Amino acid sequence: MNTTVSIVTLGCKTNQFESAAMSEQLQQAGYCQVDFEAGAELVIVNTCTVTAATDAQSRNLIRRARRFNPQARVVVTGCYAQINPQSLSQLPGVSLVIGNQEKIHLLESLTTLDQPDKIRVSDIRDSKMIQPLSLTGFEHRSRAFVQIQNGCDAFCSYCIIPYARGRSRSVQVRDIVRQVEKLSGNGYPEIVLTGIHIGNYGHDLQPPIDLLTLLKHIQHSSFSGRLRLGSIEPTELSEELYHYIAASDWICPHFHIPLQSGDDDVLQRMNRHYSTDFFYDLVDKIHRLRADAAIGLDVITGFPGETDEQFERTCQLLERLPFSHLHVFPFSKRAGTPAAEMSHHVSALVIKERASRLRQIGSEKNQCFSRRFIGSELEIVVEGGEVDGLRKGLSQNYLPIWIPATSAESGELLRVKIVDRCKDGLIGQLA
């Protein structure tokens, strides 16, 4: 077979992992993968539906695929496809819509491209187990992802993901360890454990276990690289877990902890089960324990009913917190969630202004954190291609570091000395 195929992906690392798995399926079946702009005969659009903006981006990608090749057959999958398959199936050029569960059976689904019924989407909330996708490598990536869990049981009032990903389902320890060992053995110096709700890992297994137990199994395996963890909910970062991470030189000192709001009333309406005092104490303890650790936070602005005073409390909390990275999400109304039905929605202009201020706070915190490492040595994984004679690397504590392109190749693990800051991160030279 010499049919050309292109896969474009929106959204989280879970989607990126699943796209890589689908790519491997297709290449093993004889498809020839090409760039999106090349106008492939078959285009897979792996969508996200976290915000209205990502929905729009997905629709735009479908239209662009047809512009690059008017004869292209477009298959749409991912969370937008799971939530609203009917509307996607009616877009010009869409030949098939498959759900998140159906990704593992992509090749089988492609045999139905000529059938009148374009939709292959099962009820994901009925799924009680996860079928792990297996991978041998990640094209054009120097770091590899391993999916340890899927789905979410939290039901935050603003979030559609539990409906798009189903209940929380964990991959068996032996399958995760096998995948980590395989990818490490294939030359990937860093493995990232991903999922929708990884702090809930193992609670559905028999007997139930937890994320810390999984990490100890990986520690005692043949894995010899460095490990990075995805986002963990604040209530699931136990003292034993963050102490273990902080003390382990093989786990990147990088904590990604969703805050979402710095006001207790807003947190309650969001169905977030912690207070701002609890959150501050948690982050402060981690920082005191490991001052060089990256601490990334998520925050949503413009949640329905968020007053100026509540927004100011969020800003004040962020100013006090010792974090290094801030991901700002303007509130997006998602049909089917409790927040969509709440009153007193904040205007788009106010949301934009608030998001800008939050990003400024985040930028200042990041600059303050990164400056501390000038003159220090850090370990980086070299990523991507050459830009203006430089290559980017990622440090253990999630800092982008640029080094001369002649010094390294993509995928190398190096120690570099930080000599300066630049607009897009730090400047380093081989130690």
C-alpha positions, 0 to 999 in steps of 0.5 A: 500500500502506498496511500499517503496519510497525515495526522494532525493533533490538538490538545493534551499529551494523552491525545499526542500519545494516541496520535503516535499510536495511530501513526504506528498502526498506519505505518505498519499497515503500509501507509506512507505518512506525509506532512499535513501541508502535502495534501495527503489522501487520508487525513486523521484529525485528532480533536480536542474540545476543552474550549470553544477555540479548540472546537473551531481549530478542529473545524478549520483543520478539516477545511484546510485538509480539503484545501490542500487536497480536494479529494482527501478523505478526512477521519475525525476522532478525539474528544470533539468527535466523542462529544459531538459526532453528528455535527462533525459528520456533516462537515464537507469532506468528513468521511468518518467520525470515530470515538476515543475508544475506537482509536485502538481499532483505527485500521478496522474502522478505515474499512468502513470509509465507503459506508453511508453511516459515517459515525463509529462512536461508542458510549465511553462512560460504559467502558470499565477497562482501558485497552492500552496502546503500545508504541515502539517510538515517537517520530520527531520527538526526543521524549516519549509518552506512556499512557498510564490512565484514561478518563476522569471521575472528578466532574469539575463544573466547567469541564466536559472531559469526563463525558469525552474520556469516560470514567477513570481507568488504569493500565496494569502496572506490568504493561506500564513498566514493559512500555517504559522499559521498551521506549527507554531501551529504544533510546528515549532518555526521558519518559513522560507518564500521561493520563487525564487524571494520573493522581487517581491512578490505580484506584480502579484496579484489583487490588487497588494501588496508587501512583506512588506504588507504580513509581516504585515498580518503575524504580525497581525495573531496568529503566535507566532514564529520567521520568516526568509526571503529568498534572496531579490534582492538589488533593492527590499529592500526598506528603509521602508522594511529593517527598518521594518525587523530591528525593528521587534523582531519576524523577524530574523535579517538576510538579504540575498542579491545577489551581484554577482559582484563588478564591474559595467561593469560586473553587466551591462553584467549580466543584474543586475540593480544597481551599486556597489555604490548603493549596498555598501550604502544599506549594509552599511545602514542596518549594521548601523541600525542593527549591529548584523544582519547577511548579506549574499551575493552571488557572481559569479566569472569567468563571461565571460569577467571578467578581472583580474582588474574587479575581483580585484574590486570585492575583494576590494568591499567585503573587504569594505562591512560589511557582515557576510556570502559569497556564492561563485558561479563559473560561469557555462555556461547554454545553452539558456542564453545570457551569454552562447553566450558571448565571452572571457570565463574565463578558469576553472583554473582561475575561481577555483583560483578566487573562492578560494580567494573569499571564503577566504575573506568570511571565514575571514568576518564570523570569524570576525562577529561570534567572536563578540558574544562570551560572549553574549546570543543568541536565537537558534533553535536546529537542527538535531541529535547528533554529538560527544556529541553536537547538533547544533542550529541556531541563529536568525542571522544565526550562527551555535551554538553547545551545549551539546546534553544533554541540548536540543532536536531537535526543541527546542527554547533556549537562550544560552550563547556563550563561544567560537569559534570552526571550525564549528561555536560557542560553547554555553551553556544554559543561 
